[in-house]
Amino acid sequence: MSFYVKDNPVKEFPRLTHFGYCWDDSGQNIPPHVHLGYEIVYLESGHGEIVVKDGDAPRKLEADDVLITRPRVRHRFVVHGDNLVYIWFGLQTDPLVFQTPEHRMKSFPLLPPSSVDHDWLGDSLFREIFENLGQAMGEKDSLVVNRVPEISRAVNNLREEVSGERTHRASLIYSSLIEIFSRLSRRLEYETLPGPNIVLNRILDYIRAHSAEPLSLEMLSEYSGYTPAYLSRLFPKITGLTMSRYIEKVRLSRARILLVQGYQVAETAKRTGFSSGSYFIRRFSDTYGISPGKWREK
């Protein structure tokens, strides 16, 4: 068995409370414990079962599946299977930073946010993502999201930065976490849409994947097989937005991530599918109450 795990692996990013990576493993048994934030288990390859609470039925996991556990939920992990390769990490979303005695895996003294150079929880994008994730999870303490290969790149970027000692790694870790939790929230949003509408989910996936390209009602009508008139009626009922506003919402959400990653405003507008830089600036400012330039500086 090859195994790496570390508590508080990145001192300049104390909200990443622990990070672990197992490969060539048949399983492990972690005793009951509590976190003050979300814990993620991402199965990179292999297949197996995981028990989150004593008495619960095992949950089957395949490659690219993700287990999410909500903050302040007492849980344990009993993992077993074949040729397992998996990554797990905890991200603290409680107002206090660092682990507390409640963590139970290993205790650290309480560290108030004012004692760190920058507490990422203060960033509106960071807070918004976890609010969305909590709403998407509903009343569930934990859940398995099946087949999420789209987070693989961000998870591996996170592993690379955690295991290294390079400059700017706190910012790159922040960007990776934003992508991971944004994509998980999106997947849960799709799975909880009212009514069994597989075709509409395919349209939403297509918009997300091609948001930087020209998109039109006619194009999506041809892709889905629905008439433009039907799509125009259906879209607001399911998403609460017209199709054009939904496409814009996707583009603006992607723009915020690119700006955080350091892209210039003009390049961001181009990469997110806005035909005009001035229109992008106006819509970004109207939507978020701050210009993209100011957002990037902040």
KOLDODO-304790 format. One record per residue (C-alpha): residue number from 0; y, x, z. Coordinates in Angstrom, 3 decimals. Layout:
residues N
<pt nr="NUM" north="Y" east="X" up="Z"/>
...
***
This chain:
residues 298
<pt nr="0" north="0.000" east="0.000" up="0.000"/>
<pt nr="1" north="3.501" east="1.240" up="-0.866"/>
<pt nr="2" north="6.186" east="-0.221" up="1.316"/>
<pt nr="3" north="9.946" east="0.199" up="1.917"/>
<pt nr="4" north="12.010" east="-1.811" up="4.374"/>
<pt nr="5" north="15.277" east="-1.084" up="6.122"/>
<pt nr="6" north="17.639" east="-3.005" up="8.387"/>
<pt nr="7" north="21.353" east="-2.745" up="7.549"/>
<pt nr="8" north="20.650" east="-0.555" up="4.520"/>
<pt nr="9" north="24.299" east="-0.375" up="3.375"/>
<pt nr="10" north="26.779" east="0.246" up="6.161"/>
<pt nr="11" north="29.762" east="-0.645" up="3.977"/>
<pt nr="12" north="28.168" east="-4.040" up="3.261"/>
<pt nr="13" north="26.978" east="-5.195" up="6.693"/>
<pt nr="14" north="26.189" east="-8.738" up="5.556"/>
<pt nr="15" north="23.114" east="-7.391" up="3.773"/>
<pt nr="16" north="21.093" east="-7.400" up="6.983"/>
<pt nr="17" north="17.779" east="-6.127" up="5.617"/>
<pt nr="18" north="16.086" east="-5.176" up="2.389"/>
<pt nr="19" north="12.410" east="-4.640" up="1.649"/>
<pt nr="20" north="10.232" east="-3.789" up="-1.321"/>
<pt nr="21" north="6.428" east="-3.844" up="-1.557"/>
<pt nr="22" north="4.215" east="-2.787" up="-4.420"/>
<pt nr="23" north="0.454" east="-2.326" up="-4.794"/>
<pt nr="24" north="0.128" east="-4.660" up="-1.833"/>
<pt nr="25" north="-2.371" east="-7.353" up="-0.928"/>
<pt nr="26" north="-0.137" east="-8.956" up="1.694"/>
<pt nr="27" north="1.404" east="-8.770" up="5.142"/>
<pt nr="28" north="1.966" east="-10.816" up="8.271"/>
<pt nr="29" north="5.518" east="-10.917" up="9.673"/>
<pt nr="30" north="5.864" east="-12.603" up="13.091"/>
<pt nr="31" north="8.283" east="-15.499" up="13.773"/>
<pt nr="32" north="11.957" east="-14.592" up="13.615"/>
<pt nr="33" north="15.412" east="-16.029" up="12.900"/>
<pt nr="34" north="18.246" east="-14.906" up="10.616"/>
<pt nr="35" north="21.890" east="-15.923" up="10.609"/>
<pt nr="36" north="21.844" east="-16.163" up="6.839"/>
<pt nr="37" north="19.695" east="-16.833" up="3.806"/>
<pt nr="38" north="16.513" east="-14.872" up="3.204"/>
<pt nr="39" north="15.151" east="-14.422" up="-0.306"/>
<pt nr="40" north="11.654" east="-13.382" up="-1.366"/>
<pt nr="41" north="11.323" east="-12.605" up="-5.082"/>
<pt nr="42" north="7.807" east="-12.083" up="-6.452"/>
<pt nr="43" north="8.150" east="-9.553" up="-9.250"/>
<pt nr="44" north="4.510" east="-9.586" up="-10.322"/>
<pt nr="45" north="1.069" east="-10.697" up="-9.182"/>
<pt nr="46" north="0.205" east="-14.034" up="-7.626"/>
<pt nr="47" north="-0.527" east="-15.194" up="-4.117"/>
<pt nr="48" north="0.314" east="-17.564" up="-1.283"/>
<pt nr="49" north="2.951" east="-17.537" up="1.417"/>
<pt nr="50" north="3.097" east="-19.446" up="4.710"/>
<pt nr="51" north="6.624" east="-19.913" up="6.067"/>
<pt nr="52" north="5.863" east="-21.832" up="9.266"/>
<pt nr="53" north="2.747" east="-22.098" up="11.386"/>
<pt nr="54" north="0.885" east="-25.258" up="10.470"/>
<pt nr="55" north="2.466" east="-25.543" up="7.010"/>
<pt nr="56" north="0.283" east="-25.528" up="3.921"/>
<pt nr="57" north="0.445" east="-22.253" up="1.953"/>
<pt nr="58" north="2.809" east="-22.238" up="-1.000"/>
<pt nr="59" north="1.570" east="-20.667" up="-4.202"/>
<pt nr="60" north="3.747" east="-18.054" up="-5.862"/>
<pt nr="61" north="3.525" east="-16.541" up="-9.331"/>
<pt nr="62" north="5.557" east="-13.810" up="-10.987"/>
<pt nr="63" north="9.325" east="-14.570" up="-11.042"/>
<pt nr="64" north="9.055" east="-17.218" up="-8.306"/>
<pt nr="65" north="11.593" east="-17.194" up="-5.470"/>
<pt nr="66" north="11.313" east="-18.392" up="-1.877"/>
<pt nr="67" north="14.627" east="-19.324" up="-0.192"/>
<pt nr="68" north="14.865" east="-19.784" up="3.584"/>
<pt nr="69" north="17.942" east="-21.409" up="5.085"/>
<pt nr="70" north="20.012" east="-19.753" up="7.881"/>
<pt nr="71" north="19.023" east="-20.288" up="11.540"/>
<pt nr="72" north="15.531" east="-21.515" up="10.662"/>
<pt nr="73" north="12.772" east="-19.995" up="12.768"/>
<pt nr="74" north="10.132" east="-18.816" up="10.327"/>
<pt nr="75" north="7.399" east="-16.302" up="9.657"/>
<pt nr="76" north="5.799" east="-14.919" up="6.525"/>
<pt nr="77" north="2.080" east="-14.655" up="5.970"/>
<pt nr="78" north="1.694" east="-13.293" up="2.460"/>
<pt nr="79" north="-1.567" east="-12.572" up="0.681"/>
<pt nr="80" north="-2.649" east="-12.307" up="-2.941"/>
<pt nr="81" north="-3.572" east="-9.937" up="-5.741"/>
<pt nr="82" north="-1.510" east="-7.004" up="-7.033"/>
<pt nr="83" north="1.622" east="-8.240" up="-5.309"/>
<pt nr="84" north="4.978" east="-6.637" up="-6.067"/>
<pt nr="85" north="7.844" east="-8.347" up="-4.286"/>
<pt nr="86" north="11.353" east="-7.828" up="-2.951"/>
<pt nr="87" north="12.930" east="-9.570" up="0.008"/>
<pt nr="88" north="16.335" east="-9.376" up="1.607"/>
<pt nr="89" north="18.584" east="-11.207" up="4.042"/>
<pt nr="90" north="22.233" east="-12.036" up="3.537"/>
<pt nr="91" north="24.197" east="-13.106" up="6.581"/>
<pt nr="92" north="26.524" east="-16.067" up="6.068"/>
<pt nr="93" north="27.343" east="-16.670" up="9.730"/>
<pt nr="94" north="30.952" east="-15.826" up="10.729"/>
<pt nr="95" north="29.650" east="-12.922" up="12.823"/>
<pt nr="96" north="28.698" east="-9.789" up="10.941"/>
<pt nr="97" north="25.554" east="-7.716" up="11.518"/>
<pt nr="98" north="22.358" east="-8.850" up="13.119"/>
<pt nr="99" north="22.273" east="-10.404" up="16.559"/>
<pt nr="100" north="19.430" east="-10.677" up="19.094"/>
<pt nr="101" north="18.467" east="-13.902" up="17.275"/>
<pt nr="102" north="17.364" east="-11.796" up="14.328"/>
<pt nr="103" north="14.274" east="-10.724" up="16.339"/>
<pt nr="104" north="13.155" east="-8.189" up="13.758"/>
<pt nr="105" north="15.517" east="-5.612" up="15.255"/>
<pt nr="106" north="18.622" east="-6.106" up="17.379"/>
<pt nr="107" north="22.071" east="-4.741" up="16.653"/>
<pt nr="108" north="25.216" east="-5.268" up="18.725"/>
<pt nr="109" north="27.548" east="-8.007" up="17.591"/>
<pt nr="110" north="30.167" east="-6.725" up="15.188"/>
<pt nr="111" north="33.205" east="-8.967" up="14.561"/>
<pt nr="112" north="34.508" east="-9.223" up="10.979"/>
<pt nr="113" north="37.780" east="-7.496" up="11.936"/>
<pt nr="114" north="35.919" east="-4.246" up="12.563"/>
<pt nr="115" north="34.834" east="-3.774" up="8.933"/>
<pt nr="116" north="37.113" east="-2.684" up="6.081"/>
<pt nr="117" north="36.437" east="-5.784" up="4.020"/>
<pt nr="118" north="34.381" east="-8.824" up="4.950"/>
<pt nr="119" north="33.106" east="-10.347" up="1.719"/>
<pt nr="120" north="32.594" east="-13.744" up="3.359"/>
<pt nr="121" north="36.370" east="-14.149" up="3.143"/>
<pt nr="122" north="36.165" east="-14.233" up="-0.654"/>
<pt nr="123" north="36.373" east="-17.805" up="-1.924"/>
<pt nr="124" north="33.755" east="-17.168" up="-4.624"/>
<pt nr="125" north="31.290" east="-15.881" up="-2.027"/>
<pt nr="126" north="31.791" east="-18.892" up="0.251"/>
<pt nr="127" north="31.672" east="-21.397" up="-2.599"/>
<pt nr="128" north="28.296" east="-20.150" up="-3.827"/>
<pt nr="129" north="26.655" east="-20.604" up="-0.435"/>
<pt nr="130" north="28.207" east="-24.023" up="0.006"/>
<pt nr="131" north="26.715" east="-25.004" up="-3.350"/>
<pt nr="132" north="23.338" east="-23.539" up="-2.448"/>
<pt nr="133" north="23.241" east="-25.396" up="0.863"/>
<pt nr="134" north="24.054" east="-28.676" up="-0.863"/>
<pt nr="135" north="21.417" east="-28.058" up="-3.543"/>
<pt nr="136" north="18.737" east="-27.385" up="-0.917"/>
<pt nr="137" north="19.438" east="-30.725" up="0.741"/>
<pt nr="138" north="17.558" east="-31.121" up="4.029"/>
<pt nr="139" north="14.892" east="-28.518" up="3.225"/>
<pt nr="140" north="14.563" east="-25.514" up="5.557"/>
<pt nr="141" north="12.971" east="-23.500" up="2.763"/>
<pt nr="142" north="11.801" east="-24.040" up="-0.780"/>
<pt nr="143" north="10.146" east="-22.269" up="-3.704"/>
<pt nr="144" north="11.981" east="-22.072" up="-7.016"/>
<pt nr="145" north="9.499" east="-21.482" up="-9.811"/>
<pt nr="146" north="10.010" east="-19.140" up="-12.724"/>
<pt nr="147" north="13.454" east="-17.599" up="-12.320"/>
<pt nr="148" north="13.208" east="-14.516" up="-14.583"/>
<pt nr="149" north="16.971" east="-14.638" up="-15.132"/>
<pt nr="150" north="17.567" east="-13.040" up="-11.716"/>
<pt nr="151" north="15.260" east="-10.084" up="-12.375"/>
<pt nr="152" north="18.009" east="-7.792" up="-13.671"/>
<pt nr="153" north="20.344" east="-8.543" up="-10.741"/>
<pt nr="154" north="17.535" east="-8.090" up="-8.182"/>
<pt nr="155" north="16.635" east="-4.710" up="-9.636"/>
<pt nr="156" north="20.300" east="-3.683" up="-9.720"/>
<pt nr="157" north="20.470" east="-4.618" up="-6.042"/>
<pt nr="158" north="17.405" east="-2.504" up="-5.268"/>
<pt nr="159" north="18.872" east="0.446" up="-7.148"/>
<pt nr="160" north="22.165" east="0.334" up="-5.262"/>
<pt nr="161" north="20.544" east="-0.192" up="-1.857"/>
<pt nr="162" north="18.253" east="2.802" up="-2.306"/>
<pt nr="163" north="21.021" east="5.135" up="-3.502"/>
<pt nr="164" north="24.125" east="6.666" up="-1.971"/>
<pt nr="165" north="26.525" east="6.275" up="-4.873"/>
<pt nr="166" north="30.188" east="5.378" up="-4.901"/>
<pt nr="167" north="31.320" east="1.747" up="-5.276"/>
<pt nr="168" north="27.890" east="0.485" up="-4.318"/>
<pt nr="169" north="29.258" east="-2.209" up="-1.986"/>
<pt nr="170" north="31.144" east="-3.807" up="-4.912"/>
<pt nr="171" north="28.093" east="-3.574" up="-7.182"/>
<pt nr="172" north="25.887" east="-5.084" up="-4.476"/>
<pt nr="173" north="28.413" east="-7.910" up="-4.125"/>
<pt nr="174" north="28.264" east="-8.553" up="-7.890"/>
<pt nr="175" north="24.452" east="-8.576" up="-7.885"/>
<pt nr="176" north="24.320" east="-11.012" up="-4.970"/>
<pt nr="177" north="26.862" east="-13.290" up="-6.645"/>
<pt nr="178" north="24.675" east="-13.404" up="-9.753"/>
<pt nr="179" north="21.422" east="-13.957" up="-7.841"/>
<pt nr="180" north="22.697" east="-16.835" up="-5.716"/>
<pt nr="181" north="24.699" east="-18.381" up="-8.575"/>
<pt nr="182" north="21.607" east="-18.526" up="-10.763"/>
<pt nr="183" north="19.502" east="-19.953" up="-7.945"/>
<pt nr="184" north="22.124" east="-22.628" up="-7.260"/>
<pt nr="185" north="22.215" east="-23.476" up="-10.956"/>
<pt nr="186" north="18.451" east="-23.828" up="-11.149"/>
<pt nr="187" north="18.402" east="-26.127" up="-8.119"/>
<pt nr="188" north="21.258" east="-28.135" up="-9.632"/>
<pt nr="189" north="19.175" east="-28.720" up="-12.758"/>
<pt nr="190" north="16.070" east="-29.674" up="-10.806"/>
<pt nr="191" north="17.939" east="-32.287" up="-8.750"/>
<pt nr="192" north="19.685" east="-34.017" up="-11.655"/>
<pt nr="193" north="19.167" east="-37.805" up="-11.433"/>
<pt nr="194" north="16.331" east="-39.070" up="-13.570"/>
<pt nr="195" north="13.624" east="-37.237" up="-15.513"/>
<pt nr="196" north="15.719" east="-35.839" up="-18.351"/>
<pt nr="197" north="14.030" east="-32.707" up="-19.662"/>
<pt nr="198" north="16.030" east="-32.721" up="-22.884"/>
<pt nr="199" north="19.353" east="-32.720" up="-21.061"/>
<pt nr="200" north="18.181" east="-29.827" up="-18.879"/>
<pt nr="201" north="17.384" east="-27.939" up="-22.081"/>
<pt nr="202" north="20.914" east="-28.622" up="-23.316"/>
<pt nr="203" north="22.401" east="-27.315" up="-20.064"/>
<pt nr="204" north="20.251" east="-24.185" up="-20.307"/>
<pt nr="205" north="21.380" east="-23.712" up="-23.897"/>
<pt nr="206" north="25.039" east="-24.002" up="-22.911"/>
<pt nr="207" north="24.587" east="-21.459" up="-20.129"/>
<pt nr="208" north="22.793" east="-19.004" up="-22.400"/>
<pt nr="209" north="25.255" east="-19.376" up="-25.301"/>
<pt nr="210" north="28.522" east="-20.094" up="-23.480"/>
<pt nr="211" north="30.240" east="-17.093" up="-25.105"/>
<pt nr="212" north="29.521" east="-18.501" up="-28.571"/>
<pt nr="213" north="31.244" east="-21.399" up="-30.365"/>
<pt nr="214" north="29.770" east="-24.669" up="-29.075"/>
<pt nr="215" north="30.382" east="-28.189" up="-30.306"/>
<pt nr="216" north="29.098" east="-31.690" up="-29.737"/>
<pt nr="217" north="27.641" east="-31.729" up="-33.239"/>
<pt nr="218" north="25.817" east="-28.423" up="-32.710"/>
<pt nr="219" north="24.257" east="-29.601" up="-29.428"/>
<pt nr="220" north="23.399" east="-32.933" up="-31.011"/>
<pt nr="221" north="21.459" east="-31.121" up="-33.721"/>
<pt nr="222" north="19.797" east="-28.861" up="-31.141"/>
<pt nr="223" north="18.705" east="-31.717" up="-28.875"/>
<pt nr="224" north="17.979" east="-34.450" up="-31.404"/>
<pt nr="225" north="20.371" east="-36.849" up="-29.661"/>
<pt nr="226" north="23.233" east="-38.449" up="-31.578"/>
<pt nr="227" north="26.759" east="-37.218" up="-30.733"/>
<pt nr="228" north="27.696" east="-40.692" up="-29.489"/>
<pt nr="229" north="24.706" east="-40.819" up="-27.131"/>
<pt nr="230" north="25.429" east="-37.340" up="-25.762"/>
<pt nr="231" north="29.061" east="-38.274" up="-25.195"/>
<pt nr="232" north="27.961" east="-41.200" up="-23.016"/>
<pt nr="233" north="25.088" east="-39.407" up="-21.280"/>
<pt nr="234" north="26.830" east="-36.206" up="-20.262"/>
<pt nr="235" north="29.426" east="-37.681" up="-17.864"/>
<pt nr="236" north="26.788" east="-39.888" up="-16.228"/>
<pt nr="237" north="24.618" east="-36.899" up="-15.331"/>
<pt nr="238" north="27.095" east="-34.059" up="-14.769"/>
<pt nr="239" north="30.276" east="-35.979" up="-13.923"/>
<pt nr="240" north="32.088" east="-34.114" up="-16.717"/>
<pt nr="241" north="32.604" east="-34.506" up="-20.422"/>
<pt nr="242" north="30.659" east="-31.997" up="-22.484"/>
<pt nr="243" north="33.772" east="-29.969" up="-23.334"/>
<pt nr="244" north="34.780" east="-29.782" up="-19.657"/>
<pt nr="245" north="31.267" east="-28.793" up="-18.654"/>
<pt nr="246" north="31.265" east="-25.967" up="-21.228"/>
<pt nr="247" north="34.650" east="-24.850" up="-19.930"/>
<pt nr="248" north="33.377" east="-24.931" up="-16.334"/>
<pt nr="249" north="30.470" east="-22.665" up="-17.281"/>
<pt nr="250" north="32.799" east="-20.253" up="-19.069"/>
<pt nr="251" north="35.279" east="-20.111" up="-16.195"/>
<pt nr="252" north="32.503" east="-19.502" up="-13.643"/>
<pt nr="253" north="31.221" east="-16.625" up="-15.766"/>
<pt nr="254" north="34.778" east="-15.312" up="-16.135"/>
<pt nr="255" north="35.214" east="-15.026" up="-12.368"/>
<pt nr="256" north="32.117" east="-12.846" up="-12.136"/>
<pt nr="257" north="33.237" east="-10.605" up="-15.014"/>
<pt nr="258" north="36.673" east="-10.176" up="-13.454"/>
<pt nr="259" north="35.070" east="-9.182" up="-10.138"/>
<pt nr="260" north="32.999" east="-6.638" up="-12.069"/>
<pt nr="261" north="36.198" east="-5.059" up="-13.401"/>
<pt nr="262" north="36.633" east="-6.444" up="-16.927"/>
<pt nr="263" north="40.190" east="-6.774" up="-18.213"/>
<pt nr="264" north="41.560" east="-10.297" up="-18.695"/>
<pt nr="265" north="41.563" east="-10.138" up="-22.521"/>
<pt nr="266" north="38.007" east="-8.795" up="-22.633"/>
<pt nr="267" north="36.872" east="-11.455" up="-20.165"/>
<pt nr="268" north="38.373" east="-14.227" up="-22.301"/>
<pt nr="269" north="36.540" east="-12.877" up="-25.336"/>
<pt nr="270" north="33.213" east="-12.444" up="-23.527"/>
<pt nr="271" north="33.270" east="-15.974" up="-22.128"/>
<pt nr="272" north="33.948" east="-17.773" up="-25.402"/>
<pt nr="273" north="37.654" east="-18.613" up="-25.136"/>
<pt nr="274" north="39.291" east="-18.447" up="-28.558"/>
<pt nr="275" north="42.726" east="-17.800" up="-27.077"/>
<pt nr="276" north="43.646" east="-15.448" up="-24.247"/>
<pt nr="277" north="46.673" east="-17.527" up="-23.311"/>
<pt nr="278" north="44.583" east="-20.705" up="-23.136"/>
<pt nr="279" north="42.037" east="-18.902" up="-20.947"/>
<pt nr="280" north="44.774" east="-17.771" up="-18.553"/>
<pt nr="281" north="46.237" east="-21.282" up="-18.381"/>
<pt nr="282" north="42.893" east="-23.014" up="-17.749"/>
<pt nr="283" north="41.782" east="-20.408" up="-15.201"/>
<pt nr="284" north="45.071" east="-20.738" up="-13.313"/>
<pt nr="285" north="44.985" east="-24.551" up="-13.400"/>
<pt nr="286" north="41.368" east="-24.656" up="-12.191"/>
<pt nr="287" north="41.458" east="-22.054" up="-9.419"/>
<pt nr="288" north="45.129" east="-21.941" up="-8.471"/>
<pt nr="289" north="45.381" east="-18.217" up="-9.234"/>
<pt nr="290" north="45.798" east="-16.273" up="-12.467"/>
<pt nr="291" north="42.826" east="-14.248" up="-13.745"/>
<pt nr="292" north="44.891" east="-11.080" up="-13.354"/>
<pt nr="293" north="45.586" east="-11.829" up="-9.687"/>
<pt nr="294" north="41.921" east="-12.793" up="-9.144"/>
<pt nr="295" north="40.835" east="-9.448" up="-10.600"/>
<pt nr="296" north="43.253" east="-7.516" up="-8.378"/>
<pt nr="297" north="42.196" east="-9.486" up="-5.289"/>
***
